[in-house]
Amino acid sequence: MSALVAGFRTRVVDPIDRISEILFGLIMVLTFTGSLSVAEAGREDTRTMLIGALGCNLAWGIIDGVLYLMGGLGEKARTALALRAARRSPSADEAQRLVAEMLPAPVAALVGPTELAAIEQRLRQAPEPAIPRLDRGDWLGALGVCLLVFLSTFPVAIPFLVINSPMAALRVSNAVVIVMLTAAGAMFARLTGRNAWLWGLAMVLLGAGLAGLAMALGG
């Protein structure tokens, strides 16, 4: 039974999560680079901006990692409670309903009463679900989330470290952001069966729009 509970959540960081975290990291760093006045900025202003961007993304990476762990533990607990409720239900129909609710909707629609009854019987014969705990995969996933948010800062920040002109550095940095957002959009399209070019453009517009919104609201 413990293996069944663990099987409901076997991801470390799935591809959609990776894209989301990279997008989040890019938006955060854009709020810093976009606020830099290149006409007036000096080396000290650029340095302050870079430190702020790196520190902000590191902080949000840690926060996202903690939230990932909380979400994972909550998901495991809900699954264990549902399995326990199904095992202890005096009614076969109620137990089968609980089993069906744990399945993804497209799968549940294909599973008939015979299959649900078989699963229910196996569930009643299995040991009691263990108390949910965080495992190695959860900690690796949290670390992955943190690193994705934090490391997405560096490609955008590097031009400011190697180019003396703030204006030229900003242009190169923005070009890097466009490439990264386009790649993220294309990857999302590949995972969801959409048009890669269309979603690459859409991701650029979405990232720029969300960064602009964050800046307008004081983010």
C-alpha positions in Angstrom: 0.0 0.0 0.0 2.8 2.4 0.8 4.1 1.9 -2.8 0.6 2.7 -4.1 0.5 5.9 -2.1 4.0 6.9 -3.3 3.0 6.1 -6.9 0.5 8.9 -6.9 3.4 11.4 -6.8 6.6 10.2 -8.5 7.7 13.4 -10.0 10.8 15.3 -9.1 10.1 18.4 -11.2 7.9 17.6 -14.2 8.5 19.5 -17.5 5.5 21.9 -17.1 6.7 22.8 -13.6 10.2 23.4 -15.0 8.8 25.8 -17.6 6.7 27.6 -15.0 9.6 28.1 -12.6 11.9 29.4 -15.4 9.1 31.8 -16.5 8.8 33.0 -12.9 12.5 33.5 -12.5 12.7 35.5 -15.8 9.8 37.7 -14.8 11.4 38.4 -11.4 14.7 39.4 -13.0 13.0 41.5 -15.7 11.4 43.6 -12.9 15.0 44.6 -12.0 16.6 45.0 -15.4 13.5 46.9 -16.6 13.7 49.4 -13.8 17.4 50.3 -14.6 17.7 53.7 -16.1 20.4 53.1 -18.7 20.7 56.8 -19.5 21.8 57.5 -15.9 23.1 54.2 -14.6 26.7 53.8 -13.6 28.7 50.7 -12.6 27.5 51.0 -9.0 23.8 51.2 -10.1 24.3 48.1 -12.3 26.0 46.3 -9.4 23.2 47.1 -7.1 20.6 46.0 -9.6 22.4 42.6 -10.1 22.7 42.0 -6.4 19.1 42.8 -5.9 18.0 40.5 -8.8 20.2 37.6 -7.6 19.1 38.0 -4.0 15.4 38.3 -4.9 15.4 35.2 -7.1 17.4 33.2 -4.5 14.8 34.2 -1.9 11.9 33.3 -4.1 13.6 30.1 -5.1 13.8 29.0 -1.5 10.2 30.1 -0.9 9.0 28.1 -3.9 11.0 25.1 -2.7 9.3 25.2 0.7 5.8 25.6 -0.9 6.7 22.6 -3.2 7.4 20.5 -0.1 4.2 21.6 1.6 2.2 20.8 -1.5 3.8 17.4 -1.9 3.1 16.5 1.7 -0.5 17.7 1.4 -1.0 15.7 -1.8 0.4 12.6 -0.1 -1.8 13.1 2.9 -5.0 13.6 0.8 -4.2 10.4 -1.1 -3.6 8.4 2.1 -6.8 9.7 3.7 -8.8 8.8 0.6 -7.3 5.3 0.5 -7.9 4.8 4.2 -11.5 6.0 3.8 -12.1 3.6 0.9 -10.7 0.7 2.9 -12.8 1.4 5.9 -16.0 2.1 4.1 -18.8 -0.4 4.9 -20.4 0.1 1.5 -18.8 -1.3 -1.6 -20.4 1.4 -3.7 -19.0 4.1 -1.5 -15.6 2.6 -1.6 -15.6 2.3 -5.4 -16.7 5.9 -5.6 -13.8 7.0 -3.5 -11.4 4.9 -5.7 -12.8 6.5 -8.8 -12.3 10.0 -7.4 -8.6 9.3 -6.9 -8.2 8.5 -10.6 -7.6 11.2 -13.3 -11.0 12.1 -14.9 -10.1 10.7 -18.3 -9.0 7.4 -16.8 -12.0 7.2 -14.4 -14.3 7.6 -17.4 -12.9 4.5 -18.9 -12.9 2.3 -15.8 -16.1 0.3 -15.3 -17.8 -1.2 -12.2 -15.9 -4.5 -12.7 -12.5 -2.8 -12.6 -13.5 -0.6 -9.7 -14.7 -3.6 -7.7 -11.4 -5.4 -8.4 -9.4 -2.4 -7.2 -11.6 -2.1 -4.1 -11.0 -5.7 -3.2 -7.2 -5.4 -3.6 -7.3 -2.1 -1.5 -9.2 -3.8 1.3 -6.6 -6.6 1.4 -3.6 -4.3 1.4 -2.0 -3.0 4.6 -3.1 0.3 6.1 -1.5 3.3 4.3 1.6 4.6 6.2 1.7 8.1 7.6 2.8 10.4 4.7 6.4 11.7 5.0 8.7 13.7 2.7 11.1 11.4 0.8 14.2 11.9 -1.2 12.3 12.7 -4.4 10.4 15.5 -2.6 13.7 17.1 -1.3 15.3 16.8 -4.8 12.2 18.4 -6.3 12.3 21.3 -3.9 16.0 21.8 -4.6 15.3 21.6 -8.4 12.5 24.3 -8.1 14.9 26.6 -6.1 17.7 26.2 -8.6 15.4 26.8 -11.6 14.2 30.1 -10.2 17.7 31.2 -9.1 19.8 30.0 -12.1 17.4 31.6 -14.6 18.8 34.9 -13.4 22.3 34.3 -14.6 21.8 34.3 -18.4 20.0 37.6 -18.1 22.5 39.2 -15.7 25.7 38.1 -17.5 25.6 40.9 -20.2 25.8 43.5 -17.4 28.9 41.8 -16.1 30.8 41.6 -19.3 29.6 44.7 -21.3 30.6 48.1 -20.0 27.9 50.1 -21.7 24.6 49.8 -19.8 22.5 50.4 -22.9 24.3 47.7 -24.9 24.1 45.3 -21.9 20.4 45.9 -21.6 19.8 45.2 -25.2 21.8 42.0 -25.1 20.0 41.0 -21.8 16.6 41.6 -23.4 17.6 39.5 -26.4 18.6 36.7 -24.0 15.2 36.9 -22.3 13.4 36.8 -25.6 15.3 33.7 -26.6 14.7 32.0 -23.3 11.0 32.8 -23.3 10.7 31.6 -26.9 12.4 28.4 -26.0 10.1 27.9 -23.0 7.0 28.6 -25.1 8.2 26.1 -27.8 8.8 23.5 -25.1 5.4 24.0 -23.6 3.9 23.7 -27.1 5.7 20.4 -27.7 4.5 19.0 -24.4 0.9 20.1 -25.1 0.7 19.4 -28.8 0.5 23.0 -29.8 2.2 25.2 -32.5 5.8 25.8 -31.3 6.2 29.2 -33.1 2.9 30.5 -31.9 3.5 29.5 -28.3 7.0 30.8 -28.5 5.7 34.3 -29.4 2.9 34.0 -26.9 5.3 33.2 -24.1 7.4 36.3 -25.0 4.3 38.5 -24.8 3.1 36.8 -21.6 6.5 37.2 -19.9 6.8 40.9 -20.9 3.2 41.6 -19.9 3.5 39.9 -16.5 6.9 41.7 -15.8 5.3 45.0 -16.8 2.3 44.3 -14.5 4.7 43.4 -11.6 6.6 46.7 -12.1 3.4 48.7 -12.4 2.2 47.3 -9.1 5.5 47.9 -7.4 6.9 44.4 -7.7 
